[in-house]
């Protein structure tokens, strides 16, 4: 008979839950696993000193606002709230479920939490709720199964201690990251370096950066090897689009890490060298707001619209851009629907998406008439159905301009939209296969060096 650890009731040997109180019955030792995780540690600034002379109910209400905000943002970005410690919150990304971009998710979550709390503070005079945070990435021992729900720690390791130390060194309203997090996210997040942090318990100062927002250094580095044929295909398609003013759709398919972004970078370099321009947007498996995130990001980059711009400022930048691309009369009407695309909240919503699609089409045609343009749709496999519909509409309706639509996606895109580009005369699919052994060795040697002692390691990587 199995005894319940909660109520003491004896249960049948094959029972998984207590037959009296419903608590899970532990029948085997907890399982643990060593994993690479990213830890977000966020703390309320000056909470202890303020609580010393405040009413306990006011302290409770302030903490409840923080807890709710932190939990909402963590779940939004696919993380797990590890615990709350007084006026601090700890979230883990990469456990129990791992993604390919957990470090980026953690940083984006930290920035979103700081922004959300600042907005709460602005809306409620006298609240005085200010936070600071830090993200660190490293190995930890992670509990699997239900142990975390029973109150045991989800993750254990020095990475949690380092995140706590960096958080203590952050200025109010800022987010610091450690070196591993910075290296994993610097191509998608903008950072400002600061002096190394002298952290308690660390023999050496800890390198740290302040997270600023989206942007980063761009993707891809090192030599371009093994993709000459695919690059020639992209270049030929682009040349046809420019010489015949006939828009083209190119879909580059491949599993994560196979080199889609590196191929894109080389292609974009060629386009810009020959007088064209590339405007990229990226789909994400989180943070979706309008259903057209990729096109909205392209519009923001074309108009210099920042994430931090108030709606009125963003609208002014949008209209300034449209005034360069369209006639004054058309710009006013198109601007209304593109404002809806950006989610500015300044215009009356429309249930009919046809004028929205037409507005994006005229925006794209204006870009093409101004200058040969490549519109890049990164990670299209994560796009909403509405974004896929818009891309197909543009591919079939944009006319007589030197424009190319280049989509990067994992093969699962074809599960969601097997007919993407089907029936189009100007459509090309470029599948990426694994690199040949010699090319893979060249990539590895770039990172590790070519010394004789590295040869065995390079061969194992190949």
N, C-alpha and C positions, 0 to 999 in steps of 0.2 A: 504493500500500500504506500502511496506517495502522500507525504504530509505537506500541506500548503504552508508556505513561509509567511503568509499574511494572517490567516485566521486559524491555522493549526488543524483544519479538517483533513481527515484521511480520504484519499481518492483512489479510484481504480488505477491499476498499473499503466493502462494505456491512455489515461486522461492527459490532455494537453493543458487544460484550464481547470481551476478549482471548481468543483461541482457545487460549492456553497457560495463563494464570493466572486468567482470568475477570474481570479488572478492567474497569470501564466504560471505553469509549474516548470521549474528548471529541472530538466532531466539529464543535462550534460554540462560539462565545464564551459565557461564563456569562451568564445572564439575571438582571437585577436589577429590583426594583420598589420604589417609595416607598410605605410603608404606615404606618398608625397601629398601634402596638404597645404592649403593657405589659410592663415588664421587672421581674422579681423577682430581687433580689440578696440572698443569704443568706451569712453569714460566721460561723465559729466564734469565740467570744470568747476572747482570750488564748491562742490556739493556738500562735503562734510562740514566745512566752516559755516556755510549758510544754514544747514540743518540744525546747527547748535542753538539757534535762537528762533527757529520757526515752529509753527504749529505742526504736529505730526501729520495731520490730514493734508496740509499743503505739501509737505514732503512726499507723502504717498501719491498725491495727484501728479506732481511733477515727474516722479519716477515712473508712474503708469504711462504717461505720455511718451516718455523716452522708450520704455519697454515695448510699447505697441509700435512705435515708429521703427525701432530697430528690428523687430520681428517681421513686420511687413516688408521692409526692404530686403532682409535676408532671404525670405521665402521668394520674393520677386526675382532674385538673381540666382536661385537654385542652391542656396546654402542651407546649413542647419544651425540653429541657435544651440550652442553648446551649453551655455549657462549664463545666468545673471549673477553678478557678485556685487551686492549693494547698489552702487550707482554706476556700475560698469556692465557692459555686455560683451560676450565672446561668441563669435560665429565661426564655423568651420566650413571650408569649401574643399571638396575632394573626398569627403567622407560623410556618410557611408557610400554615397554615389559619386563617382569621379566623372569629370568632363574633361575635354581637351583644353579648356581655357579657364580653369578654376582660379588661377592667380588674377586674371583679368576680371573675372566675376567679383572676386573679393574687393578689388580696388574700386570697381564701379559701384559696388554696394556701399563701400565706405564713403565715397563722394556723394552718393545719393542720400545716405543717412545724414551726413553733415548738412546738405542743402535742405532736406526736409525739416530737420530740427531748427535750422535758421529761419525757415519760413514760419514755423510754429511760433518762434520767439517774436517775429515781426508782427504776427497776427494778434498776439496776446500781450499787450503792454504789462510790464511787471513780472512776467514769467521768468525772465532771466535764465533761460535754459541754453547753455552753451556747451558744446562737446568738442572733443578731439579724438583722433584715432590713429591706428597703425595697422599695417598688413605685413606679415612675414610669411615666407614660404620655406618649407623644409620637411624632412621626414619625421613621422610620428608613429606611435603604436596606436592603432584604431580598434575600438571594440566593435564587433559585429553582432548582428542579431538584436535582441531586445534589451541588452544590458544598459544602454544609454537611457531608455525609457524608465528603467528601474532606479535611475538616479546615479549610475556609475558614469565616470568621465568618458566622453566619446573619444577623445584623443589625448595622448600623453606624450610629451617630448619637449625639448628645449625651445622649439619654435614658438610654443605658447608663451614661455617666459620672455623670449626676445621681443615678441609683439607687445607684451605688457610694458617692458622697459622703454621701447620706442614710443609707445603711446604717451608715457609720462613726459617725454621730451618734446612732444608736439605742441605747437602754439594753438590757442583756442581757435576752433573753426577750420583746422587744417588736418590733413591726413598724411602721415609718413609711411614710407615703405622701406623694407630692407633690401639688400643687394639681390637676393634670388628673385624676389618679386619684381624688382626693377628690371632685371635682365629678361624676365619672362613676359613683361608687358610694355616695354619701352617703345615698341613699334605701333602700339595703339593708344597709349596714354602719354600725355605730356608731363614732364617732370622738371623740377628745379632742384639742383643739387644743394646740399647744405654740408656743414662741417660734420665729420663723424661724431656720433653720440657716445659719450662716456657712460656706459650702462653698468649699473651695479651687478656684480657677479661675473662680468666679462673681463677677460684678461686684456683684450684690445678694444679700442673704440669701435662701435658698430657703424658701418657705412649706411647712410640714409638719404632719401630724396623726398621732396614734397610733391604729392600728386596734384596736378593743376586741372586736368580735364582731358577730353578726347583730343586726339591728334597723334602725337608720337613722331618717331623718326622714319616712318615708312617701313615697308617689308622687304625682306630679301637682302642678302649680302653674300660676299664671296664670289668665286668665279661662276660663270654660266656654262654648264657642261651638259651634254647628253640630250638637249632639247632643240637642236638646230632645225630639224624637220618641222616640229610643231611651231617654232618661231617663224619659219618661212611661210607656213600656212596662214598664220595671223597677219603677217606683213602683206602677203598677196591679197588677202581679203580686204584689208584696209586700203591698199592701193586701188582696188576695184571700186570701193565705196567713194574714194576721193575723185577718181578720174571720170566716173560715170554719174556722180551725184545720186547714187543708189544705196540707201541704207542697208546694212548687213547685220545679221545676228550670228554671233559665234558663241557656242557653249563649250567650255573647257571642263571636262569631267575627270575626276580622280579622287581616290581616298585621301583622308587628311594626311598632310605631311609629305605628299609625293612631289610637290613642287609647283602647284598652280600659281601661287603668289609670286614665286621667283620668275616663272615664265611671263607673268603679267608685267612685272617690273621691267624686264628686258624689252618687251613689246612697247610699253609706254615710253621708255627712253627713245626708241626709234621714232615713235609718233611725234614726240616733242622736238626731237632733233630736226625733223622735217617740217616744222611749223604748225603741227597739230597740237591738240590739248586732250587731256584725259581727266574726267571728273568721276570720282568713285563714290559709291555708296555701299553700305554693308548691311546685310540682314543679321539679326541676332536671335537666339532662341529665348530671349527675355527682353524686357523693356519695350515691348511693342505698344504703341499708343494709337496711331491713326490707321494702321494696316498697310501703310505705304512707306515704311521706314527708309528703304534704300533710295527711293526717288526723293523723299524729303531731305535726306542727307546730301544727295547730289545737288539739290536746289540750294541748300544752305552753303555748300562749298562754292557754288558758282556765284552766289551773291555776297559771300563774306559774312554770313549770318552765324553768330556764335550761340552756343547753347545757353550762355548766361545773358543774352540780350533780352530785355523786356519785350513783350509782344509788340508794343508800339514801335520800338527801335527795329525789331525784325521786319515789321511790315514796311517801314520806311526803306530799309535796305532792299527788300524784295521789289518794291516799286521802282527804285533807282535802277535795279538790274533790268527790269522789264522795259523801262524807258529806252534802254540801249538796244533792245532786241526787237521791239514791236512798236507800232504806231501808238500815239497817246490814247486814242479811243480804245483800241484793242487791249492795251496794257491795263486799263482800269478794270475791264471785265475779266480778263484772264487773272489779274491779281487777286480778285475775290476768291476764286477757286483754288489757286495755289496757296493762299492764306489758309484755307481749310485743310489742304494737304499737309501744311506745316503744323496744324493743330494750334494756331495762335489764339483761337477763341474770340476773334474780333468780328467775325462775319456770321450771318445766319446759316446754320447747317442746311445741307441739301441731301435729300434721300436719293436723288438721281445721280448716279456716278458718271453718266455720259458727258455732261459739261466739264467735270473734273478731268476725265481722260482727255477731252479735247484741249483743255488748258495746258496739260502737260505736253501734249503733242505740239502745240504752238510754241511752247517754251523750248522744246528740243529743236524744232525747226529754226527758231530764232538763233539758237546757239550755233547750229550748223551753218547758217548763212553768214554769221559773223566770223566763224573760223572752223575748219574741219575738227570734228569733236568725236572722241570715244567716250561713251557712257559705260562705266564698269559696274557690274552687279556682283559683288562678292558674297560668298556663302549663300547663294540663292536657294539652297536646299532648306534653309531656315525661314524663307520668306512666307508671308501670309498668302492665302489664295488670291486676295485682292491685288497684291503686288505682282504675282505671276500673271494675272489677267491684264494688268496694266502693261507689263512688258510685252505680252503677245499683241496687245492693241497697238503699241508703238511700232512694233516690228512690221505690222501689216498696214499702218496708216500714215506713218511719216513718209513724206515724198520729197524728191528732188533736192536733197541736201547731202553733203558729205558727212554722214554720221554712221558710226558702228556701235552696236550694242554687244558688249562682251560680258558673258555670264560665267562666273566660276562656281562650281558646285560639286558636291559629292554625288556618287551614283544614285543615292536614294532620292535625288530630285526626280528621277524618272518614275519612281513609284508614285509620287504625288502628281506629276504632270507628264505622263508618258508621251504625250503628243506635242510637247513644247517645241514650237518652231515648225511643226509638221505642215506640209503643204506650201511652205515658203520657198520661193526660188532662190532667195539670197540668204540661205541658212547653212551653217557649217557646224559640225560637232567634232571636237578634238579630244579624243580620249588619251589620258596620260598613263603610260605603262611604267613599271619600275625601271630605274636606271640600270644600264649594263654595269657589270662588276667593275670595270676600269673607271667608269664615270663616278660610281659610288665611292670608290677609293679616292678619287680626286677631291670629292666633297669632304670626306672624312679627314684627308690630309690637310685641307685648308684650316680646319678647326684644331687639329692636333699637332700639326707639323710633320715633317718628313724624316725626322731622325730615325736611325735604325731601331732604337728601342721602342718606337711607336709602331713599327710595322705589324707586329702581332696583334696589337689592339685594333689597328685599322682593318686588318683582315677579319677579325671577329665582328666588327661593325658591318662590314660588307656582307 
